[in-house]
C-alpha cells in the first residue's frame, strides 16, 4: 500500500491542512481553486467547510486553508474536521460537471517553509545546498519543523480555532482565560453582543506557530508564522540534508556510562584514571545549532519558565 506524502506549510490562520483525494480529479487542482469540503465529524454531525487551495503537492494531494461558512454556529476546530468526505468544487476547472471529488484523508500542516523559500533563503546567502530531489528537501523541512517545535519554548499560546463568528473579535490579538468570563466580568445575557464572544480556549493546531499573545523584542505584536521561524527552519533543514540528525537516539555507550563524557584525567605514577560525565543532557538530546539559538533569542520569541497570558 502506497501512502501519500504529507507536506503542508502552516499559514497565519492555523487551519492549513492537506487533503488527499481518492482518485485523480478530471482536471488538475491549482492554487486558488475554491470549494466546500463536506463530511461527518467524530460525533456524526455533518460539517461543511469553505476552503481555498494554498499549495499543490501531487495530482491527488493539496493544501487548503478553510473557514466556517457564514452563519454557521461557531468556528470548527481542526480536530472536528471530517477525516474523509466529499468536495464540491466552486471555482477552477473542476467546478464543471461533474464537480465533486472524494476525499480519502485529511492531514494537518507539518511544515514552516516551502521548498522555494528554502532554496531562495540559502541562495541569497551563498550557502551550498546539497543536490537533492524535491521530496528529500520536503522531508528535511518537516524534520526541521519538528525540531523547532520540540527544541524551543515560545511565548504566547497556540492560535484558537474554536471561537465565535462575531466579526469584531480577532483571535490573533485578543483572548481571555475562560475563568475570568465565568466570574461575570465579561459576557452578557440573552441578546447581548457578548454572548459567545469569549469561549474556552482550545486548539487542535499541530504546529507551535501561529501563536497569539506574542510581542517580539521590538514591542511589535507577532502574527502568523514569523519570518525568523521560517528562516530558522531553513537553517535546521540544510543541516538535515548535510547529514545531521536533529533528534538522534541516544548512544548505548552514553547509557552505559550514565551520561556524556565531559572530562578525562589519566595520571602516571601512581596510575589514576578519572572520568566525569555530564548528565544534564539526559539520555536523549538535541544537537546544538547556535545560529538558530541566536536567531530566535534575538527576535524575542523565546519564553523562559511557564505561565499564561491574558491579552485584551
C-alpha positions as CSV (number, residue, x, y, z in Angstrom):
1,X,0.0,0.0,0.0
2,X,1.5,3.3,-1.1
3,X,0.7,6.2,1.3
4,X,0.7,9.8,0.1
5,X,3.5,12.1,1.4
6,X,2.4,14.8,3.8
7,X,3.9,18.2,3.2
8,X,1.6,21.1,4.1
9,X,3.0,24.5,5.0
10,X,1.4,26.3,8.0
11,X,-0.1,29.7,7.4
12,X,-1.4,32.6,9.5
13,X,-4.8,31.1,10.0
14,X,-3.5,28.0,11.8
15,X,-6.1,25.9,9.8
16,X,-3.9,24.8,6.9
17,X,-4.3,21.1,6.2
18,X,-3.6,18.6,3.4
19,X,-6.4,16.8,1.6
20,X,-5.8,13.5,-0.2
21,X,-8.3,12.6,-3.0
22,X,-9.4,9.0,-3.5
23,X,-8.6,9.3,-7.3
24,X,-7.1,11.8,-9.7
25,X,-9.7,14.5,-10.5
26,X,-10.9,15.3,-14.0
27,X,-8.7,18.4,-14.1
28,X,-5.6,19.4,-12.2
29,X,-6.1,21.1,-8.9
30,X,-4.4,24.5,-8.9
31,X,-3.7,27.2,-6.2
32,X,-6.7,29.5,-5.5
33,X,-9.3,26.9,-6.5
34,X,-12.2,27.0,-4.0
35,X,-14.8,24.6,-2.8
36,X,-16.8,23.1,0.0
37,X,-15.4,20.1,1.9
38,X,-18.3,18.1,3.5
39,X,-18.2,15.1,5.8
40,X,-19.0,13.9,9.3
41,X,-17.1,14.7,12.4
42,X,-16.4,12.3,15.3
43,X,-19.9,12.9,16.7
44,X,-21.6,12.0,13.4
45,X,-22.5,15.7,12.7
46,X,-22.1,16.9,9.2
47,X,-19.6,19.6,8.7
48,X,-19.3,21.9,5.6
49,X,-16.1,23.8,5.3
50,X,-15.4,26.6,2.7
51,X,-11.8,26.3,1.6
52,X,-9.2,27.7,-0.7
53,X,-6.3,25.7,-2.2
54,X,-3.0,27.1,-1.0
55,X,-0.5,24.6,-2.4
56,X,-0.4,21.6,-4.6
57,X,1.8,18.6,-3.8
58,X,0.7,15.9,-6.3
59,X,-2.2,15.1,-8.6
60,X,-4.2,14.0,-5.5
61,X,-2.7,15.9,-2.6
62,X,-3.0,19.6,-1.9
63,X,-3.0,22.0,1.0
64,X,-6.0,24.1,1.9
65,X,-7.0,26.9,4.3
66,X,-10.6,26.8,5.5
67,X,-13.1,28.9,7.4
68,X,-16.6,28.1,8.6
69,X,-19.3,29.1,6.2
70,X,-21.0,32.4,7.0
71,X,-23.8,32.0,9.5
72,X,-22.6,28.7,10.9
73,X,-22.7,28.4,14.7
74,X,-19.1,29.0,15.7
75,X,-15.8,28.0,14.0
76,X,-15.0,24.3,13.7
77,X,-11.8,23.1,15.4
78,X,-9.4,21.2,13.2
79,X,-9.9,18.1,15.3
80,X,-13.5,18.3,14.3
81,X,-12.8,18.4,10.5
82,X,-14.0,15.4,8.6
83,X,-11.3,12.8,8.2
84,X,-12.8,11.9,4.8
85,X,-15.7,13.3,2.8
86,X,-16.7,15.0,-0.5
87,X,-15.5,18.2,-2.1
88,X,-17.9,20.3,-4.1
89,X,-15.7,22.5,-6.3
90,X,-16.9,26.1,-6.6
91,X,-14.2,27.6,-8.8
92,X,-11.5,26.2,-11.1
93,X,-11.7,23.7,-13.9
94,X,-13.1,21.1,-11.6
95,X,-16.2,23.3,-11.0
96,X,-17.6,22.0,-14.2
97,X,-19.8,18.9,-14.2
98,X,-19.0,16.5,-12.5
99,X,-17.9,19.0,-9.8
100,X,-17.3,16.6,-6.9
101,X,-14.2,14.7,-5.6
102,X,-14.0,12.1,-2.9
103,X,-11.5,12.9,0.0
104,X,-9.8,9.8,1.5
105,X,-7.7,11.6,4.2
106,X,-7.1,14.9,5.9
107,X,-3.7,15.7,7.5
108,X,-2.8,18.9,9.5
109,X,0.0,21.2,8.4
110,X,3.5,19.9,9.3
111,X,6.0,22.5,7.8
112,X,7.0,26.1,8.3
113,X,8.7,26.8,4.9
114,X,8.1,25.9,1.3
115,X,10.8,24.4,-0.9
116,X,11.0,27.6,-2.9
117,X,11.5,29.7,0.3
118,X,14.2,27.2,1.5
119,X,16.1,27.4,-1.8
120,X,15.8,31.2,-2.0
121,X,16.9,31.7,1.6
122,X,20.1,29.7,1.1
123,X,20.8,31.1,-2.4
124,X,20.6,34.6,-1.0
125,X,23.3,33.7,1.5
126,X,25.5,31.7,-0.8
127,X,25.0,28.6,1.2
128,X,25.6,25.5,-1.0
129,X,22.6,23.2,-0.9
130,X,23.4,19.5,-1.5
131,X,21.9,18.3,-4.7
132,X,18.6,16.7,-3.6
133,X,15.3,15.8,-5.1
134,X,12.3,17.9,-4.0
135,X,10.9,15.1,-1.9
136,X,14.1,14.9,0.1
137,X,14.1,18.7,0.7
138,X,10.5,18.4,1.9
139,X,11.4,15.7,4.3
140,X,14.3,17.9,5.6
141,X,11.9,20.8,6.2
142,X,9.4,18.6,8.0
143,X,12.2,17.3,10.3
144,X,13.4,20.8,10.9
145,X,9.9,21.9,11.8
146,X,9.6,19.1,14.3
147,X,13.0,20.2,15.7
148,X,12.0,23.8,16.1
149,X,8.7,22.9,17.8
150,X,10.2,20.4,20.2
151,X,13.5,22.1,21.0
152,X,12.2,25.6,21.8
153,X,9.5,27.0,24.1
154,X,7.8,30.1,22.7
155,X,5.9,33.0,24.1
156,X,2.1,33.1,23.9
157,X,-0.2,30.2,23.2
158,X,-1.4,28.4,20.1
159,X,-3.9,30.1,18.0
160,X,-7.5,29.5,19.0
161,X,-9.6,27.6,16.4
162,X,-12.9,27.4,18.3
163,X,-14.4,30.9,18.6
164,X,-17.4,32.9,17.9
165,X,-18.5,34.2,14.4
166,X,-18.6,37.7,15.9
167,X,-16.7,39.7,13.3
168,X,-15.3,42.2,15.8
169,X,-13.3,39.6,17.6
170,X,-9.8,38.9,16.1
171,X,-8.3,35.8,17.8
172,X,-4.8,36.9,16.6
173,X,-4.8,39.9,19.0
174,X,-7.4,39.3,21.7
175,X,-8.2,36.4,24.0
176,X,-9.1,35.9,27.6
177,X,-9.0,33.0,30.0
178,X,-12.4,31.4,30.4
179,X,-12.4,31.5,34.2
180,X,-12.5,35.4,34.1
181,X,-15.7,35.3,32.0
182,X,-17.2,32.7,34.3
183,X,-16.9,35.1,37.2
184,X,-19.1,37.6,35.4
185,X,-16.5,40.2,34.5
186,X,-17.4,39.8,30.8
187,X,-20.3,38.5,28.8
188,X,-24.0,39.2,28.9
189,X,-27.4,37.9,29.0
190,X,-29.6,36.7,26.1
191,X,-29.4,39.1,23.2
192,X,-26.1,40.6,24.3
193,X,-23.5,41.2,21.7
194,X,-21.0,39.5,24.0
195,X,-22.8,36.1,24.2
196,X,-20.3,33.5,23.0
197,X,-17.6,36.1,22.4
198,X,-15.2,34.7,24.9
199,X,-15.1,30.9,24.8
200,X,-13.0,28.2,26.5
201,X,-9.5,28.1,24.9
202,X,-9.0,25.0,22.8
203,X,-6.9,24.4,19.8
204,X,-6.1,21.3,17.6
205,X,-3.3,23.1,15.8
206,X,-0.4,20.6,15.5
207,X,2.4,23.1,15.0
208,X,3.5,25.6,17.6
209,X,3.0,28.5,15.2
210,X,1.0,30.6,14.6
211,X,0.5,31.8,18.1
212,X,-1.3,34.6,19.8
213,X,-0.3,36.9,22.7
214,X,3.2,37.2,21.4
215,X,5.2,40.5,21.4
216,X,8.7,40.5,19.9
217,X,11.9,42.2,21.0
218,X,10.8,45.5,19.3
219,X,7.5,45.5,21.1
220,X,5.5,44.6,18.0
221,X,2.7,42.0,18.0
222,X,3.5,38.9,16.1
223,X,1.1,37.4,13.6
224,X,1.2,34.2,11.7
225,X,4.4,32.2,11.3
226,X,7.2,34.8,12.0
227,X,9.8,35.2,9.2
228,X,12.6,34.3,11.7
229,X,10.9,31.0,12.5
230,X,10.8,30.2,8.7
231,X,14.5,31.1,8.4
232,X,15.4,29.1,11.5
233,X,13.6,26.1,9.9
234,X,15.7,26.6,6.7
235,X,18.9,26.6,8.8
236,X,17.9,23.4,10.5
237,X,16.7,21.8,7.3
238,X,20.0,22.3,5.5
239,X,21.8,20.5,8.3
240,X,19.5,17.5,7.8
241,X,20.5,17.5,4.1
242,X,24.1,17.6,5.2
243,X,23.6,14.5,7.4
244,X,22.9,16.0,10.9
245,X,20.5,14.0,13.0
246,X,18.3,16.7,14.7
247,X,16.8,14.2,17.1
248,X,19.2,11.3,17.4
249,X,18.6,8.3,19.5
250,X,21.0,8.1,22.5
251,X,24.2,6.3,22.1
252,X,24.3,3.0,24.0
253,X,27.7,4.0,25.4
254,X,26.1,7.1,26.9
255,X,23.5,4.9,28.7
256,X,26.2,2.6,30.0
257,X,28.3,5.4,31.3
258,X,25.4,7.3,32.7
259,X,26.0,10.5,30.7
260,X,28.1,12.4,28.3
261,X,31.8,12.3,29.0
262,X,32.8,15.9,29.9
263,X,36.4,15.4,31.3
264,X,39.0,12.7,31.4
265,X,42.1,12.5,33.6
266,X,44.9,9.9,33.3
267,X,47.9,10.2,35.7
268,X,51.1,8.2,35.7
269,X,52.8,7.1,39.0
270,X,50.7,6.1,40.7
271,X,48.3,5.5,37.9
272,X,45.0,7.1,38.3
273,X,42.2,7.4,35.8
274,X,39.1,9.6,36.4
275,X,36.1,10.3,34.2
276,X,33.4,13.0,34.7
277,X,30.1,12.7,32.9
278,X,27.7,15.5,32.0
279,X,24.2,14.2,32.9
280,X,22.4,17.4,32.3
281,X,21.5,16.5,28.8
282,X,19.9,13.2,29.8
283,X,19.7,10.2,27.5
284,X,18.1,11.9,24.6
285,X,19.3,15.3,23.5
286,X,19.2,17.8,20.6
287,X,22.3,18.8,18.7
288,X,23.4,22.4,19.2
289,X,22.7,24.9,16.4
290,X,24.0,28.2,17.8
291,X,22.8,30.1,14.8
292,X,19.2,29.1,15.3
293,X,19.5,29.8,19.0
294,X,20.7,33.3,18.3
295,X,18.0,33.9,15.6
296,X,15.1,33.0,17.9
297,X,16.6,34.6,21.0
298,X,17.4,37.9,19.3
299,X,13.9,38.1,17.9
300,X,12.4,37.9,21.4
301,X,10.2,34.9,20.7
302,X,11.5,32.5,23.4
303,X,9.9,32.0,26.8
304,X,11.7,31.2,30.0
305,X,9.5,29.4,32.5
306,X,5.8,28.7,32.5
307,X,2.7,30.8,32.8
308,X,-0.1,32.0,30.7
309,X,-1.0,35.5,29.4
310,X,-4.3,37.4,29.2
311,X,-4.3,39.9,26.4
312,X,-7.1,42.4,25.9
